Amino acid sequence: MSKLNSQQLLEMYQAGENEAATVLFDRYVARLIALARSRIGARLRRRIDPEDVMQSAYRSFFVHARVGEYQLQKTGDLWRLLAGITLNKLYGQIEKHTAGKRSIDREAPPDAILATATVPEPSPSEVVAIIEDLSLFIQDLPPEERLVLTASLQGQENAEISSTIGKSERTVRRLLANARNKLEQRLLHHNTPEADSQPPAEEYAAPLRYENYVLEQLLGSGGMGKVFRARVKGTQQKVAIKALHKKRQSDRRAVSQFVKEAQVLTKLQHPHLVRVEGLGRFPHGGYFMVMDFIDGVDLQSQLETGPFTTPEAVSIILHVADAIGYAHDQDIIHCDLKPANILRDQRGNIRVTDFGFAYLIAGSATPVNSIGGTAGYLAPEILNRQSLPAPTTDIFSLGVLLWTLITGTLPVSPFKLTGVKQQQTPVARIVKRCLSPTPQNRFQTISELQQALLTLQ
């Protein structure tokens, strides 16, 4: 396995081969530690452990890699990705350890507005969004501003920086203020969705008007885009607004997939599906979709506190299956059923979301090699590009989802009943049939699967 390239190892890990994670870890660990150590200034070497930074970076990488957020295109992509994650983690640690050393007595704010301004603590998802372009931003600064900002982040005082670069402290303060102002504008620009937009190559109908909504809070950020809670202007109605990241707005395939998801969901009306009202355009051209706001959490987040009981998991899958059966009746295959795409609100209601990889059976021109999904949850015949999606594709994913909710881990392949706890044997038999490598041996319809699940109740 050590002779495989990084792309092969990543695909194996996403398919559930944990040994591939060990090889990936060993391949880059020394280089990442060296990278982190080279960026830590002398004043912070006793406070920041480069090995801790590396471990944190790997944890973040494996969490996101498991759900298929990373795709490698060429040699060196994985190293650049891991290096970027490591530097982002490191800059966060440096900022944390240097923040307490600043004092209003030592360096006053440049104006009264900044002196009275308050900034709320960002959530983890907001931090991910904020640091996305930090490395590129620093590289784009003029040399002197880049030098003083980097030195400040490494814990050096203004007097020390002044001595190092041969400039007065007043000049250092001016350069630092310029760099920080640019950084603030960059971060504000990054988190404002209307700035995340560049006109795509193809135009789509987008009748919803951006000025009819008031953005209130960033709810989450993933590999493809961001979701904001918003309010319909002049009312108290809450909605969710989903938008692609800025770097994705110029990706024709990403825009097409985003638009297709909105078009598919706009046609679907079901109590266990997140309803989409339609598409709109930001003032600068990028697309957004308006969806139901669900006050709750996804099942992946709930799994982090432990697996579900078998009756609870079966009940959830019955609701999900009800929604997916309705989609199948409309000739739509979801293709990406996983815990992160299932929401549960405060009342326990289940909603299926994210039809970004949906396949339209009737009249679809989608080539087999462009069909997506999440490794581990995606049926083998689709993962291996052997056939087009069908209802049995989602039935395979529902089997994986059911077992993951009950055990907290993905089922091994091939799935066997040996070693299964006695009380889990009945549900394991259903899972085994769902996970048959041969589509013809699975439940052929959602209704068949539901009937089997109802016998467990």
LUMGU-256238 format. One record per residue (C-alpha): residue in three letters; x, y, z; residue number from 1. Coordinates in pm, 1 decimal. Last residue first. Layout:
LUMGU-256238
ALA|X|Y|Z|NUM;
...
END
This chain:
LUMGU-256238
GLN|-4131.9|-246.5|1492.2|457;
LEU|-3878.1|-472.9|1323.2|456;
THR|-4145.1|-588.5|1076.0|455;
LEU|-4178.2|-224.8|967.6|454;
LEU|-3819.9|-228.6|841.0|453;
ALA|-3896.3|-511.2|596.4|452;
GLN|-4205.9|-330.8|465.2|451;
GLN|-4003.4|-10.7|426.2|450;
LEU|-3738.4|-190.4|222.1|449;
GLU|-3998.5|-333.8|-14.5|448;
SER|-4160.4|11.2|-52.2|447;
ILE|-3824.1|165.7|-134.3|446;
THR|-3803.6|-64.7|-433.1|445;
GLN|-3576.5|-343.3|-555.2|444;
PHE|-3455.6|-461.6|-217.5|443;
ARG|-3104.7|-579.6|-295.9|442;
ASN|-3007.6|-893.0|-491.7|441;
GLN|-3050.0|-727.2|-833.6|440;
PRO|-2803.1|-453.3|-733.5|439;
THR|-2519.9|-708.0|-689.1|438;
PRO|-2272.7|-588.9|-424.8|437;
SER|-2541.8|-666.4|-164.4|436;
LEU|-2550.2|-380.2|83.5|435;
CYS|-2928.6|-351.2|112.6|434;
ARG|-2951.5|-727.1|174.7|433;
LYS|-2690.5|-709.1|449.3|432;
VAL|-2865.5|-409.8|608.3|431;
ILE|-3191.3|-605.9|631.2|430;
ARG|-3010.3|-901.5|789.7|429;
ALA|-2832.0|-660.5|1027.8|428;
VAL|-3172.1|-530.6|1146.5|427;
PRO|-3271.3|-879.3|1260.0|426;
THR|-2922.0|-960.2|1400.6|425;
GLN|-2888.7|-648.4|1620.1|424;
GLN|-3009.1|-814.6|1941.8|423;
GLN|-2760.5|-1096.8|1886.3|422;
LYS|-2463.2|-865.4|1844.6|421;
VAL|-2302.0|-899.7|1501.9|420;
GLY|-1976.9|-1099.0|1495.7|419;
THR|-2081.1|-1303.7|1195.2|418;
LEU|-2358.4|-1130.1|1004.5|417;
LYS|-2124.4|-1023.7|726.3|416;
PHE|-2094.2|-705.7|517.8|415;
PRO|-1830.6|-731.8|243.3|414;
SER|-1724.9|-462.2|305.1|413;
VAL|-1728.3|-323.5|657.6|412;
PRO|-2022.1|-113.9|773.4|411;
LEU|-1947.7|253.8|846.9|410;
THR|-1922.2|341.2|1214.2|409;
GLY|-2150.3|490.7|1482.4|408;
THR|-2312.6|151.5|1540.2|407;
ILE|-2685.9|218.7|1499.6|406;
LEU|-2667.2|534.9|1287.2|405;
THR|-2392.1|382.3|1071.8|404;
TRP|-2595.6|64.9|1016.0|403;
LEU|-2898.7|262.6|896.1|402;
LEU|-2694.0|496.0|675.0|401;
VAL|-2512.2|209.4|505.1|400;
GLY|-2844.6|37.1|433.1|399;
LEU|-2995.0|366.4|312.0|398;
SER|-2697.8|409.8|78.1|397;
PHE|-2760.2|68.8|-81.9|396;
ILE|-3129.5|155.8|-121.0|395;
ASP|-3025.6|485.4|-286.1|394;
THR|-2841.1|299.0|-562.7|393;
THR|-3117.9|35.1|-581.3|392;
PRO|-3349.8|312.2|-705.3|391;
ALA|-3120.3|350.9|-1009.2|390;
PRO|-2793.3|531.3|-1077.9|389;
LEU|-2605.5|452.4|-1402.1|388;
SER|-2374.5|155.2|-1437.0|387;
GLN|-2013.9|35.3|-1404.4|386;
ARG|-1852.6|364.1|-1296.1|385;
ASN|-1668.1|187.9|-1009.2|384;
LEU|-1831.5|410.2|-746.5|383;
ILE|-2166.2|364.3|-920.5|382;
GLU|-2146.3|-18.4|-921.9|381;
PRO|-2008.4|-5.6|-567.3|380;
ALA|-2309.3|184.0|-423.0|379;
LEU|-2213.3|518.0|-265.7|378;
TYR|-2217.4|549.3|113.6|377;
GLY|-1850.2|470.0|175.6|376;
ALA|-1739.9|714.7|-92.6|375;
THR|-1971.8|1014.6|-108.6|374;
GLY|-2155.4|1097.7|-430.4|373;
GLY|-2086.0|1200.2|-786.7|372;
ILE|-2185.0|1116.7|-1143.9|371;
SER|-1945.2|1266.4|-1399.1|370;
ASN|-1802.8|938.3|-1533.4|369;
VAL|-2147.8|798.5|-1617.4|368;
PRO|-2232.1|1087.9|-1849.4|367;
THR|-2538.9|1295.0|-1746.8|366;
ALA|-2777.5|1326.2|-2042.6|365;
SER|-3085.3|1258.4|-1833.1|364;
GLY|-3407.9|1204.7|-2025.8|363;
ALA|-3601.6|1043.8|-1743.1|362;
ILE|-3376.5|901.9|-1471.3|361;
LEU|-3269.2|1235.4|-1324.5|360;
TYR|-2965.1|1188.2|-1103.3|359;
ALA|-2918.1|1389.1|-784.8|358;
PHE|-2561.0|1483.9|-692.9|357;
GLY|-2650.1|1823.7|-544.1|356;
PHE|-2970.5|1686.9|-388.5|355;
ASP|-2864.2|1823.9|-51.2|354;
THR|-3148.0|1775.2|200.9|353;
VAL|-3359.5|1508.3|368.6|352;
ARG|-3577.7|1626.3|657.5|351;
ILE|-3667.9|1440.2|979.4|350;
ASN|-3899.0|1587.7|1243.2|349;
GLY|-3773.7|1547.3|1600.6|348;
ARG|-3946.1|1857.9|1737.0|347;
GLN|-3622.1|2059.3|1752.7|346;
ASP|-3540.6|1969.8|1391.9|345;
ARG|-3363.3|1664.1|1254.7|344;
LEU|-3160.9|1703.4|936.0|343;
ILE|-3029.6|1430.5|704.0|342;
ASN|-2754.4|1530.6|460.7|341;
ALA|-2469.0|1499.8|713.0|340;
PRO|-2584.7|1147.7|801.5|339;
LYS|-2542.6|1019.3|442.5|338;
LEU|-2758.9|986.6|130.9|337;
ASP|-2568.9|1115.8|-171.8|336;
CYS|-2714.4|954.9|-487.8|335;
HIS|-3061.8|1121.4|-455.7|334;
ILE|-3226.1|938.6|-748.1|333;
ILE|-3506.9|1136.3|-917.7|332;
ASP|-3769.3|977.7|-1145.4|331;
GLN|-4058.1|1163.0|-969.6|330;
ASP|-4168.7|836.3|-807.2|329;
HIS|-3807.3|799.4|-698.9|328;
ALA|-3835.0|1132.6|-514.5|327;
TYR|-4143.6|1004.7|-327.4|326;
GLY|-3954.2|687.5|-233.3|325;
ILE|-3669.7|908.8|-112.0|324;
ALA|-3902.5|1100.3|119.9|323;
ASP|-4060.4|784.8|264.8|322;
ALA|-3717.4|623.9|290.0|321;
VAL|-3596.9|914.3|503.0|320;
HIS|-3896.5|875.1|734.3|319;
LEU|-3845.2|497.0|759.8|318;
ILE|-3472.4|555.9|810.7|317;
ILE|-3540.0|777.6|1112.7|316;
SER|-3773.9|521.3|1270.3|315;
VAL|-3516.9|246.2|1216.4|314;
ALA|-3247.5|459.9|1382.4|313;
GLU|-3469.2|530.1|1685.2|312;
PRO|-3563.7|163.1|1722.1|311;
THR|-3194.5|59.7|1692.5|310;
THR|-3072.9|315.3|1946.9|309;
PHE|-2867.5|598.5|1799.4|308;
PRO|-2488.8|617.6|1802.5|307;
GLY|-2282.2|855.9|2019.9|306;
THR|-2214.1|1225.7|2081.2|305;
GLU|-2048.2|1269.8|1741.3|304;
LEU|-2344.8|1089.2|1586.9|303;
GLN|-2558.5|1397.3|1657.4|302;
SER|-2337.8|1610.8|1434.7|301;
GLN|-2361.6|1353.2|1156.3|300;
LEU|-2740.1|1344.4|1203.5|299;
ASP|-2776.7|1707.8|1100.7|298;
VAL|-2893.8|1969.6|1348.1|297;
GLY|-3210.1|2170.0|1419.7|296;
ASP|-3403.6|2483.5|1336.9|295;
ILE|-3468.7|2406.2|970.9|294;
PHE|-3494.2|2716.9|751.6|293;
ASP|-3678.5|2622.8|434.9|292;
MET|-3474.1|2702.1|126.5|291;
VAL|-3369.0|2998.9|-87.8|290;
MET|-3105.1|2929.5|-351.3|289;
PHE|-2814.2|3153.0|-444.4|288;
TYR|-2646.6|3230.1|-775.3|287;
GLY|-2352.9|3463.7|-837.6|286;
GLY|-2392.2|3782.5|-1042.1|285;
HIS|-2252.8|4077.8|-848.1|284;
PRO|-2592.0|4184.3|-711.0|283;
PHE|-2654.6|3826.0|-593.7|282;
ARG|-2883.0|3618.3|-812.4|281;
GLY|-3185.2|3408.5|-712.8|280;
LEU|-3299.2|3048.1|-736.8|279;
GLY|-3608.5|2875.3|-601.8|278;
GLU|-3836.1|2808.0|-307.4|277;
VAL|-3654.6|2494.1|-195.8|276;
ARG|-3833.0|2261.7|45.2|275;
VAL|-3621.7|2044.0|273.1|274;
LEU|-3772.4|1698.0|225.5|273;
HIS|-3956.0|1496.6|490.8|272;
PRO|-4293.1|1672.6|452.4|271;
HIS|-4279.3|1637.7|70.0|270;
GLN|-4296.1|1890.1|-214.5|269;
LEU|-4042.6|1833.7|-492.0|268;
LYS|-4030.0|2056.0|-803.2|267;
THR|-3815.0|2326.1|-639.6|266;
LEU|-3585.1|2047.3|-523.2|265;
VAL|-3478.7|1950.0|-874.6|264;
GLN|-3425.5|2307.2|-997.5|263;
ALA|-3225.8|2399.3|-686.8|262;
GLU|-3004.7|2090.9|-718.6|261;
LYS|-2958.2|2155.4|-1089.9|260;
VAL|-2843.2|2509.3|-1016.1|259;
PHE|-2576.5|2387.6|-775.3|258;
GLN|-2459.8|2113.2|-1013.0|257;
SER|-2434.9|2362.8|-1300.7|256;
VAL|-2245.2|2608.2|-1080.2|255;
ALA|-2000.8|2335.8|-969.9|254;
ARG|-1950.7|2219.6|-1330.2|253;
ARG|-1889.2|2572.9|-1457.3|252;
ASP|-1631.8|2647.3|-1185.3|251;
SER|-1612.5|3028.7|-1175.0|250;
GLN|-1847.8|3048.1|-875.8|249;
ARG|-1655.6|2773.4|-696.6|248;
LYS|-1369.9|2997.8|-575.9|247;
LYS|-1626.1|3240.1|-433.2|246;
HIS|-1792.0|2968.8|-229.0|245;
LEU|-2135.4|2863.0|-353.6|244;
ALA|-2447.8|3002.4|-192.0|243;
LYS|-2730.8|2867.5|24.7|242;
ILE|-2989.1|3094.7|180.8|241;
ALA|-3199.1|2956.6|465.6|240;
VAL|-3536.1|3110.8|548.3|239;
LYS|-3696.4|3271.9|853.1|238;
GLN|-4026.5|3459.0|828.1|237;
GLN|-4035.9|3758.6|1064.6|236;
THR|-4165.1|3993.6|795.7|235;
GLY|-4066.8|4319.2|621.3|234;
LYS|-3770.2|4160.0|447.6|233;
VAL|-3778.8|3780.4|445.5|232;
ARG|-3527.9|3682.1|709.7|231;
ALA|-3197.8|3501.4|660.0|230;
ARG|-2997.7|3213.7|803.9|229;
PHE|-2692.8|3162.1|589.6|228;
VAL|-2552.7|2849.1|424.8|227;
LYS|-2206.7|2834.9|271.7|226;
GLY|-2050.8|2655.6|-22.6|225;
MET|-1872.5|2364.2|-182.5|224;
GLY|-1623.1|2234.4|76.4|223;
GLY|-1839.9|2324.4|370.2|222;
SER|-1953.3|2633.1|560.2|221;
GLY|-2225.2|2664.1|820.6|220;
LEU|-2493.9|2879.0|975.5|219;
LEU|-2368.1|3226.5|880.2|218;
GLN|-2614.4|3463.9|1047.5|217;
GLU|-2871.0|3736.2|977.4|216;
LEU|-2900.3|3801.2|604.8|215;
VAL|-3197.2|4021.3|513.8|214;
TYR|-3396.4|3908.4|211.2|213;
ASN|-3606.2|4084.8|-53.5|212;
GLU|-3299.0|4268.1|-187.1|211;
TYR|-3166.4|3938.7|-325.3|210;
ARG|-3454.2|3903.7|-572.1|209;
LEU|-3581.5|3556.1|-664.6|208;
PRO|-3635.3|3506.2|-1041.4|207;
ALA|-3320.0|3307.4|-1121.0|206;
ALA|-3344.1|3158.4|-1471.8|205;
TYR|-3000.9|3028.5|-1566.3|204;
GLU|-2715.4|3187.8|-1762.8|203;
GLU|-2412.5|2985.4|-1868.3|202;
ALA|-2044.9|3077.9|-1832.5|201;
PRO|-2082.5|3179.7|-1471.0|200;
PRO|-2090.8|3543.6|-1357.2|199;
GLN|-1862.9|3590.3|-1056.2|198;
SER|-1998.2|3576.2|-707.2|197;
ASP|-1876.7|3540.0|-355.2|196;
ALA|-1902.0|3915.0|-295.4|195;
GLU|-2281.4|3888.1|-266.1|194;
PRO|-2223.7|3623.0|-2.0|193;
THR|-2048.7|3847.6|247.1|192;
ASN|-1808.2|3625.4|439.3|191;
HIS|-1511.7|3665.7|206.2|190;
HIS|-1555.4|4042.1|172.6|189;
LEU|-1554.4|4078.9|549.8|188;
LEU|-1241.8|3866.1|566.7|187;
ARG|-1068.6|4062.1|289.6|186;
GLN|-1171.2|4394.5|442.3|185;
GLU|-1032.3|4286.8|778.9|184;
LEU|-708.6|4167.8|615.4|183;
LYS|-670.2|4495.0|426.0|182;
ASN|-718.1|4687.2|750.8|181;
ARG|-467.0|4458.3|922.6|180;
ALA|-206.0|4515.1|654.8|179;
ASN|-251.4|4893.1|657.3|178;
ALA|-244.0|4904.5|1038.3|177;
LEU|76.1|4697.9|1040.6|176;
LEU|241.0|4925.1|786.7|175;
ARG|140.5|5234.3|986.6|174;
ARG|251.9|5083.4|1317.9|173;
VAL|585.0|4982.7|1165.3|172;
THR|629.3|5333.6|1023.3|171;
ARG|567.3|5485.4|1367.2|170;
GLU|809.8|5234.9|1517.1|169;
SER|1075.5|5371.5|1283.8|168;
LYS|1222.3|5148.9|1013.7|167;
GLY|1539.5|4937.9|1009.2|166;
ILE|1362.2|4607.2|935.9|165;
THR|1478.3|4421.9|1247.7|164;
SER|1492.0|4718.4|1483.4|163;
SER|1137.9|4825.3|1396.9|162;
ILE|1014.4|4467.3|1434.6|161;
GLU|1163.3|4454.7|1783.8|160;
ALA|1005.0|4786.0|1878.9|159;
ASN|667.7|4674.4|1740.1|158;
GLU|669.7|4360.0|1956.4|157;
GLN|723.9|4016.7|1801.3|156;
GLY|468.0|3743.2|1862.7|155;
GLN|486.3|3541.9|1539.1|154;
LEU|169.6|3710.8|1415.4|153;
SER|346.9|4045.9|1455.6|152;
ALA|643.5|3922.7|1251.3|151;
THR|413.6|3800.9|975.6|150;
LEU|228.5|4134.0|971.2|149;
VAL|555.6|4332.2|968.0|148;
LEU|702.7|4133.3|677.2|147;
ARG|384.4|4120.3|467.5|146;
GLU|343.5|4496.2|503.3|145;
GLU|703.5|4550.4|391.2|144;
PRO|677.7|4311.2|94.2|143;
PRO|342.6|4442.8|-40.2|142;
LEU|64.2|4196.0|47.7|141;
ASP|-38.9|3926.5|-202.1|140;
GLN|140.1|3640.4|-20.4|139;
ILE|-42.2|3726.3|302.3|138;
PHE|-379.2|3711.1|124.8|137;
LEU|-299.2|3378.0|-38.2|136;
SER|-229.5|3224.4|303.8|135;
LEU|-547.0|3371.0|453.6|134;
ASP|-784.6|3264.3|173.4|133;
GLU|-985.5|2991.9|354.2|132;
ILE|-912.9|3131.8|697.8|131;
ILE|-1250.6|3304.2|733.3|130;
ALA|-1466.1|3015.9|607.3|129;
VAL|-1310.9|2763.1|844.2|128;
VAL|-1338.1|3014.9|1128.3|127;
GLU|-1706.6|3062.2|1048.1|126;
SER|-1762.8|2687.1|1074.3|125;
PRO|-1585.8|2677.6|1410.2|124;
SER|-1807.5|2961.5|1540.0|123;
PRO|-1663.4|3311.6|1553.0|122;
GLU|-1644.1|3499.8|1885.7|121;
PRO|-1837.5|3822.3|1848.3|120;
VAL|-1653.5|4144.5|1748.7|119;
THR|-1709.5|4464.6|1940.7|118;
ALA|-1644.0|4814.9|1806.7|117;
THR|-1601.2|5102.2|2051.2|116;
ALA|-1234.7|5178.3|1980.6|115;
LEU|-1272.7|5092.7|1613.8|114;
ILE|-1533.6|5364.6|1574.6|113;
ALA|-1328.6|5611.4|1777.0|112;
ASP|-1033.8|5599.4|1538.2|111;
PRO|-686.5|5451.7|1487.8|110;
PRO|-712.6|5224.2|1791.2|109;
ALA|-455.9|5298.9|2062.7|108;
GLU|-133.6|5099.3|2095.3|107;
ARG|27.1|5028.0|2430.0|106;
ASP|-245.1|5159.1|2657.0|105;
ILE|-512.1|4979.3|2453.9|104;
SER|-322.3|4658.7|2520.2|103;
ARG|-222.8|4365.9|2305.4|102;
LYS|-45.7|4076.5|2478.6|101;
GLY|-364.0|3870.1|2517.2|100;
ALA|-407.1|3836.5|2141.7|99;
THR|-58.7|3687.7|2092.7|98;
HIS|-130.7|3330.7|2203.3|97;
LYS|-463.2|3298.6|2021.6|96;
GLU|-332.7|3461.9|1703.5|95;
ILE|-40.2|3220.1|1695.2|94;
GLN|-272.1|2923.1|1749.4|93;
GLY|-502.9|3031.4|1466.7|92;
TYR|-204.5|3092.7|1240.6|91;
LEU|-88.6|2737.6|1313.4|90;
LYS|-422.9|2577.9|1230.5|89;
ASN|-434.9|2767.3|900.5|88;
LEU|-72.8|2670.9|831.8|87;
THR|-152.2|2303.2|889.3|86;
ILE|-462.4|2313.6|666.3|85;
GLY|-261.6|2477.4|387.9|84;
ALA|22.2|2224.9|419.8|83;
LEU|-226.3|1938.1|407.2|82;
LEU|-385.1|2074.7|88.7|81;
ARG|-52.9|2152.9|-78.5|80;
TRP|74.6|1805.0|6.4|79;
LEU|-245.2|1648.3|-126.5|78;
ASP|-233.1|1844.6|-452.2|77;
GLY|130.6|1749.6|-524.5|76;
THR|54.7|1535.2|-826.7|75;
LYS|-271.7|1631.2|-994.6|74;
GLN|-651.8|1648.8|-953.0|73;
LEU|-718.0|1548.8|-594.4|72;
GLN|-1077.3|1570.2|-463.3|71;
TYR|-1150.7|1667.4|-104.2|70;
GLU|-1500.0|1701.3|49.1|69;
GLY|-1572.4|1327.2|30.2|68;
VAL|-1729.3|1272.4|373.8|67;
ARG|-1420.9|1090.3|506.3|66;
ALA|-1191.2|1360.5|367.6|65;
HIS|-1355.0|1624.1|588.9|64;
VAL|-1293.0|1431.8|912.7|63;
PHE|-952.8|1308.1|790.7|62;
PHE|-828.9|1659.6|712.9|61;
SER|-947.9|1811.9|1040.6|60;
ARG|-778.0|1539.4|1243.1|59;
TYR|-464.2|1575.9|1031.1|58;
ALA|-446.5|1949.7|1095.4|57;
SER|-495.7|1902.5|1471.5|56;
GLN|-216.6|1643.2|1479.8|55;
MET|16.0|1877.4|1287.4|54;
VAL|-55.7|2168.0|1523.7|53;
ASP|4.0|1942.7|1824.1|52;
GLU|334.4|1830.2|1667.7|51;
PRO|433.8|2193.0|1613.1|50;
ASP|397.1|2257.1|1989.5|49;
ILE|305.8|2619.8|2056.9|48;
ARG|384.0|2789.7|2387.7|47;
ARG|758.9|2735.4|2427.1|46;
ARG|825.4|2816.1|2062.1|45;
LEU|621.9|3135.4|2081.0|44;
ARG|892.8|3395.1|2139.3|43;
ALA|1131.2|3231.5|1890.6|42;
GLY|882.3|3259.1|1604.6|41;
ILE|686.2|2959.9|1476.3|40;
ARG|678.2|2929.1|1095.0|39;
SER|969.5|2684.2|1057.2|38;
ARG|824.6|2456.6|1325.7|37;
ALA|493.6|2426.1|1137.3|36;
LEU|669.0|2327.1|813.7|35;
ALA|899.3|2082.4|991.7|34;
ILE|599.8|1918.1|1160.4|33;
LEU|424.2|1898.6|823.1|32;
ARG|729.0|1742.9|654.7|31;
ALA|765.4|1478.4|925.2|30;
VAL|398.1|1380.4|913.6|29;
TYR|367.2|1359.4|534.5|28;
ARG|396.0|992.2|437.3|27;
ASP|327.8|851.1|783.5|26;
PHE|-20.5|1005.3|796.2|25;
LEU|-112.5|898.9|443.5|24;
VAL|0.5|542.8|519.3|23;
THR|-201.5|535.7|841.9|22;
ALA|-508.2|674.0|664.8|21;
ALA|-478.8|401.3|398.7|20;
GLU|-503.8|141.6|674.9|19;
ASN|-849.5|281.6|751.3|18;
GLU|-992.2|142.2|426.8|17;
GLY|-1349.9|279.9|441.5|16;
ALA|-1411.7|388.7|81.8|15;
GLN|-1295.4|741.1|164.9|14;
TYR|-967.4|589.4|285.8|13;
MET|-926.5|396.6|-38.4|12;
GLU|-996.0|710.7|-244.0|11;
LEU|-736.7|903.3|-41.5|10;
LEU|-479.3|627.4|-89.6|9;
GLN|-534.8|621.8|-466.1|8;
GLN|-499.1|1001.3|-487.2|7;
SER|-185.0|993.2|-272.5|6;
ASN|-2.2|744.7|-493.0|5;
LEU|24.3|375.5|-403.0|4;
LYS|365.8|231.5|-314.1|3;
SER|292.3|234.0|62.8|2;
MET|0.0|0.0|0.0|1;
END
